[in-house]
Amino acid sequence: MKDFIIPFKEITMDHVPVVGGKNASLGEMFRELSASNIRIPDGFATTATAYQEFIQSNQLYDKIEKLLEALDTKEFTNLNETGEKIRQLILNARFPDNIANAIKQAYQDLASQYEGPIQVAVRSSATAEDLPNASFAGQHESYLNISGEEQVLHACLRCYASLFTNRAIKYRHDHGFNHMKVYLSVGVQKMVRADVGSAGVCFTLDPESGFDQVVFITGSWGLGENVVQGTVNPDEFYVFKPTLRQGRKAIIGKKMGTKEKTMVYAEDNPDQPVRNTDTPAEKRNLYVLKDTEVSLLAEWAVKIEEHYGRPMDIEWAKDGETDKIFIVQARPETVHSQKQKQLKYKTYALKEEGKKLTSGKGIGQRIISGTARILNSPQESDQLQPGEILVTDITNPDWDPILKKVSAIVTNKGGRTSHAAIVARELGALAVVGTGNATQVIEDGQTLTISCADGQNGLVYAGKLEWEEKELDFEHLGKPQTQVMLIIGDPDNAFELASFPTDGVGLMRLEFIINNSIRIHPMALINYNDLKDQEAKASIDELTHHHENKEDYFVEKLAQSVATIAAAFYPKDVIVRMSDFKTNEYANLIGGKEFEPKEENPMLGFRGASRYYNPRYRQGFGLECKAMKTVRDEMGLTNVKLMIPFCRTVEEGRKVLQIMEENGLKRGENGLEVYVMAEIPSNVLLAKEFAEIFDGFSIGSNDLTQLTLGIDRDSSIISELFDENSNAARTMISMVIKAARETNTKIGLCGQAPSDFPQFAKFLVEQGIDSISFNPDALLQGIKNILAAEQESAKTKTASAS
């Protein structure tokens, strides 16, 4: 029996040539990680020897080889016919008695561990004689909810036949494998009752950027095939590894998916043992995992990664009857783990606005334009020309042979771990998945522009739009003595930007998150029951439907967005500026008009620090503080520093610090530093007094120039007079840097001028500024300007000394 069957408890990674990578990994985990309290369902695997004996005893070798010799390997015109004939040969064959009896006995032994009959998953695990560690992920079939000896035997036979799916034949040809030296092992594993629970996938890195300090988890209701195949838009969770290891609240991101379908057992149909049902509305509006379960899964994923010593792609399932979570598969991650760390990047930005047709989750940080080709199945592949954009409902491995031809993939269904997303990453193509309506709103043959430039969102536009590409080559740059930091508002591209050579984030604006992710005025959430605007109330209900307390929506969204950026740059400083909307901008938030006064000049009115202690907004500021306390004290991201904008007087600064302390953010406690923007002449003139109550300054050169020259930045009539390089503005900047030096207070500047004007960078370096922050696209030029300024300054000092 041991020639044909090996129980999981006896399998290690040394058995890859015998049972393939998938089954070897399951056995390895079952043997080695069960002691770490990681639950892996038990099972057994058939061996490569069993497959070889099956082929020989049925005299199939020569017949299969002859069919493959007749395959058209240029155009693959007869691929369908060849694959069908070989699969039928195998399905018409029978297991020799010794192999059949061994499989039956192993199934009986597995079933004896449980009460009553058991359902099993029957999965293919291929291995190659000439390259045992080759990955054949997604090429062969799996069968779920199989019960009884005869059904198990039949499922094993179907797995053998799936060695010759059309996609597997094409895959082996493309990768140079000898078809007859690739063997198939079958894994038979006790099913987890995820049909009445949930299931999904987790990666031990971010699958888009390759950022390796997070665990990315996706999940949906029912069996996990819907997530793997991309049939549904799943829930998504990000967990930060360093704070997870500290036992902190480490979930830094959650997004609820629509989870339209639930795959369940079909008890009455042995030929189709699973089926998809519509997910009830109440379950679509629930997360498939509790926070404690997300954290547990992440802990297991980290242990599995540490055991294998490399990033992993893991499948999980939650048994709905017992509420227990299991790991059902684990394989090495194959895209980012094989890439060399690079210091060359390309950034993309649209130069014009177009008509947006649809959007979804974006894969691949680029912009492309091309012709849309709507296909309903891989059988229509002859309609697809090289370089076109495939638009379809969903893809599966049957599409693999034709996906190499496309420049982009757009699907109605699927998440970041769906088949289309994974293949796009492997091929270096763009993908926009989970649009919901791509095949309805896009016309066949239509010219499209697709932007996935921010690394998270995919946008599909009608027509060919203009865009710009910039190459950022940091490879041969030196590191300046002056700290170089980033200006960031959007958490979606934080993981990618974290690989840039910087010292952290000098300015993170809360307004971007509030405007784009939260969208609701905080006071409208606090006073929800008293809102007069019924339309605003309906919008709030729609956005906050899975939060019992509407204020928690604001706090959770804000905390997770800030935490994502803080985690990306951890342990480097991330300086978060508390909200600095003007009243006209706050009024545009949902429900905002009821809480904002109308001002003639909002630029100089009710903004920044003056709002935080005023009864009109004090409670709203309290929610901001609660979110920041969650990030620092609960999530453990103490690299977050806070900054107060537009603080007109020292007394106003004291009031704000007192309000923050009342909300659990005491300066100095748990290492909390609080900075102030130096953007008003009073900040400069009284810099030493401000330095007594704040830990640092950040020069806001735009507002400081505005108020020094008496120019409204919003006025187009006198805009030509606005000049950060003016002697008056420079004098102000010089004065505040000098005061910071004398009081030993940190000081930086955030803005475009040091990258646009080398002389401005030189001026800042000469004044002795600690840090300069740039927008990502200006970072390269900014570093060059600082380095040139430092070199010139060093030469001047050397010349003076001599």
Stockholm file with secondary structure:
# STOCKHOLM 1.0

chainA/1-802         MKDFIIPFKEITMDHVPVVGGKNASLGEMFRELSASNIRIPDGFATTATAYQEFIQSNQLYDKIEKLLEALDTKEFTNLNETGEKIRQLILNARFPDNIANAIKQAYQDLASQYEGPIQVAVRSSATAEDLPNASFAGQHESYLNISGEEQVLHACLRCYASLFTNRAIKYRHDHGFNHMKVYLSVGVQKMVRADVGSAGVCFTLDPESGFDQVVFITGSWGLGENVVQGTVNPDEFYVFKPTLRQGRKAIIGKKMGTKEKTMVYAEDNPDQPVRNTDTPAEKRNLYVLKDTEVSLLAEWAVKIEEHYGRPMDIEWAKDGETDKIFIVQARPETVHSQKQKQLKYKTYALKEEGKKLTSGKGIGQRIISGTARILNSPQESDQLQPGEILVTDITNPDWDPILKKVSAIVTNKGGRTSHAAIVARELGALAVVGTGNATQVIEDGQTLTISCADGQNGLVYAGKLEWEEKELDFEHLGKPQTQVMLIIGDPDNAFELASFPTDGVGLMRLEFIINNSIRIHPMALINYNDLKDQEAKASIDELTHHHENKEDYFVEKLAQSVATIAAAFYPKDVIVRMSDFKTNEYANLIGGKEFEPKEENPMLGFRGASRYYNPRYRQGFGLECKAMKTVRDEMGLTNVKLMIPFCRTVEEGRKVLQIMEENGLKRGENGLEVYVMAEIPSNVLLAKEFAEIFDGFSIGSNDLTQLTLGIDRDSSIISELFDENSNAARTMISMVIKAARETNTKIGLCGQAPSDFPQFAKFLVEQGIDSISFNPDALLQGIKNILAAEQESAKTKTASAS
#=GR chainA/1-802 SS CTTTEEEGGGCCGGGHHHHHHHHHHHHHHHHHTGGGTCCCCCEEEECHHHHHHHHHHTTCHHHHHHHHHTCCTTTCTTHHHHHHHHHHHHHTSCCCHHHHHHHHHHHHHHHTTSSSCCCEEEEEEEEESSCTTCCCTTSSCEEEEECSHHHHHHHHHHHHHGGGCHHHHHHHHHTTCCGGGEEEEEEEEECCCGGGSEEEEEESSCTTTCCTTEEEEEEEEBCTHHHHHTCSCCEEEEEEHHHHHTTSCCEEEEECCCCCEEEEECTTCTTSCEEEEECCHHHHTSCSSCHHHHHHHHHHHHHHHHHHTSCEEEEEEECTTTCCEEEEEEEECCSGGGSCCCSEEEEEEESSCCCEEEEEEEESSCEEEEEEEECSSGGGGGGCCTTCEEEESCCCGGGHHHHTTCSEEEESSCCTTSHHHHHHHHHTCEEEECCSCHHHHSCTTCEEEEECTTSSEEEEEESCCCEEEEEEECTTCCCCSSEEEEEECCGGGHHHHTTSSCSEEEEEEHHHHIIIIICBCHHHHHTGGGCCCHHHHHHHHHHTTTCSSHHHHHHHHHHHHHHHHHHHHTTSEEEEECCCCCHHHHHTSBTGGGTCCCCSCGGGSSCTHHHHTSTTTHHHHHHHHHHHHIIIIISCCTTEEEEECSCCCHHHHHHHHHHHHHTTCCTTGGGCCEEEEECSHHHHHTHHHHHHHCSEEEEEHHHHHHHHHTCCTTCSTTGGGCCTTSHHHHHHHHHHHHHHHHTTCEEEEESSHHHHCHHHHHHHHHHTCSEEEECGGGHHHHHHHHHHHHHHHHHHHHHHHC
#=GC SS_cons         CTTTEEEGGGCCGGGHHHHHHHHHHHHHHHHHTGGGTCCCCCEEEECHHHHHHHHHHTTCHHHHHHHHHTCCTTTCTTHHHHHHHHHHHHHTSCCCHHHHHHHHHHHHHHHTTSSSCCCEEEEEEEEESSCTTCCCTTSSCEEEEECSHHHHHHHHHHHHHGGGCHHHHHHHHHTTCCGGGEEEEEEEEECCCGGGSEEEEEESSCTTTCCTTEEEEEEEEBCTHHHHHTCSCCEEEEEEHHHHHTTSCCEEEEECCCCCEEEEECTTCTTSCEEEEECCHHHHTSCSSCHHHHHHHHHHHHHHHHHHTSCEEEEEEECTTTCCEEEEEEEECCSGGGSCCCSEEEEEEESSCCCEEEEEEEESSCEEEEEEEECSSGGGGGGCCTTCEEEESCCCGGGHHHHTTCSEEEESSCCTTSHHHHHHHHHTCEEEECCSCHHHHSCTTCEEEEECTTSSEEEEEESCCCEEEEEEECTTCCCCSSEEEEEECCGGGHHHHTTSSCSEEEEEEHHHHIIIIICBCHHHHHTGGGCCCHHHHHHHHHHTTTCSSHHHHHHHHHHHHHHHHHHHHTTSEEEEECCCCCHHHHHTSBTGGGTCCCCSCGGGSSCTHHHHTSTTTHHHHHHHHHHHHIIIIISCCTTEEEEECSCCCHHHHHHHHHHHHHTTCCTTGGGCCEEEEECSHHHHHTHHHHHHHCSEEEEEHHHHHHHHHTCCTTCSTTGGGCCTTSHHHHHHHHHHHHHHHHTTCEEEEESSHHHHCHHHHHHHHHHTCSEEEECGGGHHHHHHHHHHHHHHHHHHHHHHHC
//
